[in-house]
Amino acid sequence: SAYSFSLTTFSRTGKLLQIEYALNAVANGRTSLGIAAKDGVVIATDKKLASSLVDVGNVSKVEAVGEAAGGGSGMVYSGVGPDYRVLVRNARKSAQTYYRQYREPKPISQLVKSTASLMQEYTQSGGVRPFGVSLLMAGLDADGTPKLFQVDPSGAYFGWKATAIGKNYLNAKAFLEKRYQEDMELEDAVHTALLTLREGFEGEMTAHNIEVGVVSKTDGKFRVLTPEQVQDYLDEAT
């Protein structure tokens, strides 16, 4: 249509079509999901690569943010990888700036707001395009509560108990709705996350083609699990 190439022009039906197309890019991306437990948050993603010749060790989708600033938040994406790198760099800079000023880790809700504001700017400026990613961001809030947020290309953000993005997200969400419990602990949440990923996984799921990150309420640190730790969870699940 006449509006589909313009980012800053509304269509007659009140839609910004470039943002809808950005959401299509997200829906074509690998599945990512997150679960907020009572004592922490887990985020996990499928990182299966197109060729077996790619060095998997150099591919990272789950990223820690603010670890140098004494805190622990983490994020994962579905969609266009290079766009994600820009958002990770921005979030790290924002977390470090906050720490330098207040000498305490930036709460996850504020980190989400600053990231969402950047994504929103890219829906209202000339000469740019929206970010082709949705993010899941996990961390602790100012009161120490574990929180999980989703941020979309439009700049909209939502808090979730558990959710999924990317390819097969509808089935993954339906699976999470059946499995999620309010009093779930972090260990159970990791197992549930792996079971959910396995539901729609193409081929065999191994410690090298998925990635898992957790933030625990006890120490407030976000860490990406090593392939050995992921393998232990996979062994327990079988």
C-alpha positions as CSV (number, residue, x, y, z in Angstrom):
1,S,0.0,0.0,0.0
2,A,1.0,3.6,-0.2
3,Y,1.8,3.7,3.5
4,S,3.8,0.6,3.9
5,F,7.2,2.2,3.2
6,S,6.7,5.2,5.4
7,L,7.5,4.8,9.1
8,T,6.1,8.1,10.3
9,T,2.8,8.1,8.3
10,F,-0.3,6.5,9.7
11,S,-2.3,4.4,7.3
12,R,-6.1,5.1,7.0
13,T,-6.8,2.4,9.5
14,G,-4.6,4.1,12.1
15,K,-1.7,1.6,11.8
16,L,2.1,2.2,11.4
17,L,2.8,-0.6,9.0
18,Q,6.6,-0.6,9.4
19,I,6.1,-1.5,13.1
20,E,3.8,-4.4,12.1
21,Y,6.5,-5.6,9.7
22,A,9.0,-5.3,12.5
23,L,6.8,-7.6,14.6
24,N,6.8,-10.0,11.6
25,A,10.6,-10.1,11.8
26,V,10.3,-10.9,15.5
27,A,7.8,-13.7,14.8
28,N,10.2,-15.2,12.3
29,G,13.0,-15.3,14.9
30,R,14.0,-18.2,17.1
31,T,11.8,-18.8,20.1
32,S,12.8,-17.1,23.4
33,L,10.9,-17.4,26.7
34,G,11.0,-16.2,30.3
35,I,9.5,-17.3,33.6
36,A,9.4,-15.2,36.8
37,A,9.6,-17.5,39.9
38,K,9.2,-16.4,43.5
39,D,13.0,-16.4,44.1
40,G,14.4,-15.5,40.7
41,V,13.8,-15.2,36.9
42,V,14.9,-17.5,34.1
43,I,15.2,-16.6,30.4
44,A,16.0,-19.2,27.7
45,T,16.3,-19.3,23.9
46,D,16.8,-21.5,21.0
47,K,20.1,-20.6,19.3
48,K,20.2,-23.3,16.6
49,L,22.3,-22.1,13.7
50,A,21.9,-22.6,10.0
51,S,25.2,-24.4,9.5
52,S,27.1,-26.9,11.7
53,L,30.3,-25.1,10.6
54,V,29.6,-22.0,12.7
55,D,31.5,-21.7,15.9
56,V,28.7,-21.8,18.5
57,G,31.0,-20.4,21.2
58,N,31.0,-17.0,19.5
59,V,27.2,-16.8,19.3
60,S,25.5,-15.3,22.3
61,K,21.9,-14.4,22.6
62,V,21.4,-14.1,26.4
63,E,23.4,-11.1,27.6
64,A,24.1,-9.8,31.1
65,V,23.5,-6.1,31.7
66,G,24.8,-4.1,34.7
67,E,27.1,-6.8,36.2
68,A,29.9,-4.3,36.2
69,A,27.6,-1.9,38.1
70,G,27.1,-4.3,41.0
71,G,23.7,-5.5,39.8
72,G,22.3,-8.3,37.7
73,S,19.8,-7.9,34.9
74,G,19.8,-10.0,31.7
75,M,18.1,-9.9,28.3
76,V,17.4,-12.1,25.3
77,Y,15.8,-11.4,22.0
78,S,13.9,-12.8,19.1
79,G,14.4,-11.1,15.7
80,V,17.3,-9.3,14.0
81,G,20.6,-10.0,15.8
82,P,22.6,-6.8,14.9
83,D,19.7,-4.6,16.2
84,Y,19.9,-6.4,19.5
85,R,23.6,-5.5,19.9
86,V,22.7,-1.8,19.8
87,L,20.1,-2.2,22.5
88,V,22.4,-4.3,24.7
89,R,25.2,-1.7,24.4
90,N,22.7,1.1,25.3
91,A,21.3,-0.8,28.3
92,R,24.8,-1.4,29.7
93,K,25.8,2.2,29.3
94,S,22.5,3.2,31.0
95,A,23.1,0.8,33.9
96,Q,26.7,2.0,34.4
97,T,25.6,5.7,34.3
98,Y,23.0,5.0,37.0
99,Y,25.5,3.2,39.1
100,R,28.1,6.0,38.9
101,Q,25.5,8.5,40.0
102,Y,23.6,6.6,42.8
103,R,26.1,3.9,43.7
104,E,23.5,1.2,43.5
105,P,22.3,-1.2,40.7
106,K,19.7,0.2,38.3
107,P,16.3,-1.5,39.0
108,I,15.0,-3.6,36.1
109,S,11.8,-1.5,35.7
110,Q,13.9,1.6,35.1
111,L,16.2,-0.3,32.7
112,V,13.2,-1.5,30.8
113,K,11.8,2.1,30.6
114,S,15.0,3.6,29.2
115,T,15.3,0.7,26.6
116,A,11.7,1.1,25.6
117,S,12.1,4.9,25.2
118,L,15.0,4.3,22.8
119,M,12.9,1.8,20.8
120,Q,10.0,4.3,20.7
121,E,12.3,7.1,19.3
122,Y,13.0,4.8,16.3
123,T,9.2,4.8,15.5
124,Q,8.9,8.6,15.3
125,S,12.0,9.8,13.6
126,G,12.7,10.4,9.9
127,G,15.4,8.3,8.1
128,V,15.4,5.4,10.5
129,R,13.5,2.1,10.9
130,P,12.2,0.4,14.0
131,F,14.3,-2.2,15.8
132,G,13.5,-5.6,14.4
133,V,13.6,-7.3,17.8
134,S,11.4,-7.9,20.8
135,L,13.3,-8.3,24.1
136,L,12.7,-10.3,27.3
137,M,14.4,-8.5,30.2
138,A,14.9,-10.1,33.6
139,G,16.2,-8.8,36.9
140,L,15.3,-7.5,40.3
141,D,13.4,-4.4,41.1
142,A,14.3,-1.8,43.7
143,D,12.5,-3.8,46.4
144,G,14.3,-7.0,45.4
145,T,11.3,-8.6,43.6
146,P,12.2,-10.7,40.6
147,K,10.6,-9.3,37.5
148,L,10.2,-10.2,33.8
149,F,9.4,-7.7,31.1
150,Q,8.8,-7.8,27.4
151,V,9.7,-4.8,25.1
152,D,8.3,-4.7,21.6
153,P,9.6,-2.7,18.5
154,S,6.9,-0.1,19.1
155,G,8.5,0.8,22.5
156,A,5.6,-0.8,24.3
157,Y,6.6,-2.9,27.4
158,F,4.7,-5.3,29.6
159,G,5.4,-7.2,32.8
160,W,4.8,-10.9,32.7
161,K,4.8,-13.9,35.0
162,A,5.8,-16.0,32.1
163,T,5.8,-15.4,28.3
164,A,7.4,-16.4,25.0
165,I,8.3,-14.5,21.8
166,G,9.5,-15.5,18.3
167,K,8.6,-18.5,16.2
168,N,6.1,-20.8,17.8
169,Y,5.3,-18.3,20.6
170,L,1.6,-19.0,20.7
171,N,2.2,-22.7,21.4
172,A,4.9,-21.9,23.9
173,K,2.6,-19.4,25.7
174,A,-0.2,-22.0,25.8
175,F,2.2,-24.5,27.3
176,L,3.4,-22.0,29.9
177,E,-0.2,-21.2,30.9
178,K,-0.7,-24.8,31.8
179,R,2.6,-25.2,33.7
180,Y,3.0,-21.9,35.5
181,Q,2.4,-21.8,39.2
182,E,2.5,-18.7,41.5
183,D,4.7,-20.3,44.1
184,M,7.2,-21.8,41.6
185,E,10.8,-21.8,42.6
186,L,13.7,-20.9,40.3
187,E,14.8,-24.6,39.9
188,D,11.3,-25.6,38.8
189,A,11.2,-22.5,36.5
190,V,14.4,-23.6,34.7
191,H,12.9,-27.1,34.1
192,T,9.6,-25.7,32.9
193,A,11.5,-23.3,30.5
194,L,13.4,-26.3,29.0
195,L,10.3,-28.4,28.7
196,T,8.6,-25.4,26.9
197,L,11.5,-24.9,24.5
198,R,11.6,-28.7,23.7
199,E,7.9,-28.6,22.8
200,G,8.4,-26.8,19.5
201,F,12.1,-27.6,19.0
202,E,13.2,-28.7,15.5
203,G,15.6,-31.6,15.9
204,E,17.5,-32.6,19.0
205,M,17.9,-30.1,21.8
206,T,21.4,-30.0,23.3
207,A,23.4,-27.8,25.7
208,H,25.0,-26.1,22.7
209,N,21.9,-25.1,20.7
210,I,20.0,-23.5,23.6
211,E,21.0,-20.7,26.0
212,V,19.7,-20.1,29.5
213,G,20.2,-17.2,31.9
214,V,19.1,-16.9,35.5
215,V,18.9,-14.1,38.1
216,S,18.6,-15.2,41.7
217,K,17.0,-13.2,44.5
218,T,19.6,-14.5,47.0
219,D,22.6,-12.8,45.4
220,G,20.9,-10.4,42.9
221,K,23.4,-11.5,40.2
222,F,22.5,-12.5,36.6
223,R,24.4,-15.3,35.1
224,V,24.4,-17.2,31.8
225,L,24.5,-21.0,32.5
226,T,27.5,-22.9,31.0
227,P,26.8,-25.7,28.6
228,E,27.7,-28.2,31.4
229,Q,25.1,-26.7,33.7
230,V,22.5,-26.7,30.9
231,Q,23.3,-30.3,30.2
232,D,22.8,-31.2,33.9
233,Y,19.3,-29.7,33.7
234,L,18.6,-31.6,30.4
235,D,19.7,-34.9,31.9
236,E,17.4,-34.3,34.9
237,A,14.5,-33.6,32.5
238,T,14.8,-36.9,30.6
